[in-house]
Amino acid sequence: MLAYCVPQDRALSVQPWHGQVTRQEISLGIPLDSCTALSGPVVSAAAGAVIGDAEPFVFLVPRVRLRLESEERDPI
């Protein structure tokens, strides 16, 4: 799962009032071997509304340098 999630260097947001999707292309540069799996109870009404009773997948990265590469807008 980490090999799939960690390299996802993109954030998306939708602005239907503008008829567009905005992509923030980012660079995190997180080496997979620096990720530490965490376990324990997670209580979140917001997360529960989205995923129901699914088990959370949580990991810790001790240090991340975020760099915004570009911001692009696409029509919906």
C-alpha positions as CSV (number, residue, x, y, z in Angstrom):
1,M,0.0,0.0,0.0
2,L,2.8,2.4,0.8
3,A,4.4,1.8,-2.6
4,Y,1.1,3.0,-4.2
5,C,0.2,5.9,-1.8
6,V,3.6,7.6,-1.1
7,P,4.5,8.5,-4.7
8,Q,1.1,10.1,-5.4
9,D,2.6,13.6,-5.7
10,R,-0.7,15.3,-6.5
11,A,-3.6,16.9,-4.7
12,L,-7.0,17.5,-6.3
13,S,-9.8,19.9,-5.5
14,V,-13.0,20.6,-7.4
15,Q,-14.6,24.0,-8.0
16,P,-17.9,23.2,-9.6
17,W,-18.9,27.0,-9.5
18,H,-16.0,27.5,-11.9
19,G,-16.5,24.2,-13.8
20,Q,-12.9,23.1,-13.1
21,V,-10.7,20.7,-11.2
22,T,-7.4,22.1,-9.8
23,R,-4.4,19.9,-9.6
24,Q,-1.5,20.8,-7.3
25,E,1.5,18.9,-8.5
26,I,3.8,18.5,-5.6
27,S,7.1,16.8,-4.8
28,L,7.5,15.1,-1.4
29,G,10.5,12.9,-2.0
30,I,9.5,10.4,0.7
31,P,11.7,7.2,0.7
32,L,9.6,4.2,1.4
33,D,12.0,2.9,4.0
34,S,11.5,6.1,6.1
35,C,7.8,5.3,6.6
36,T,6.8,3.7,9.9
37,A,3.5,1.8,10.3
38,L,1.3,2.9,13.2
39,S,-1.5,1.1,14.9
40,G,-4.2,1.9,17.4
41,P,-7.8,3.1,17.6
42,V,-8.9,5.9,15.3
43,V,-12.1,7.8,16.2
44,S,-13.3,10.3,13.6
45,A,-16.9,11.0,12.7
46,A,-15.7,12.7,9.4
47,A,-13.7,9.6,8.4
48,G,-16.5,7.3,9.4
49,A,-18.9,9.1,7.2
50,V,-16.6,8.5,4.2
51,I,-15.3,5.0,4.8
52,G,-17.7,3.5,7.3
53,D,-16.2,0.8,9.5
54,A,-13.1,0.2,7.3
55,E,-9.8,-0.3,9.2
56,P,-7.6,2.8,8.9
57,F,-4.1,2.6,7.2
58,V,-1.8,5.0,9.1
59,F,1.9,5.7,8.8
60,L,4.4,8.2,10.0
61,V,7.1,10.0,8.1
62,P,9.5,11.8,10.4
63,R,10.4,14.6,8.0
64,V,8.9,15.8,4.7
65,R,9.9,18.7,2.6
66,L,6.9,19.7,0.5
67,R,7.6,21.5,-2.8
68,L,4.8,22.9,-5.0
69,E,5.8,22.1,-8.6
70,S,2.8,23.6,-10.3
71,E,-0.9,24.3,-10.1
72,E,-3.0,23.3,-13.1
73,R,-6.7,23.7,-13.9
74,D,-8.7,21.4,-16.0
75,P,-12.4,21.6,-17.1
76,I,-14.8,19.2,-15.3
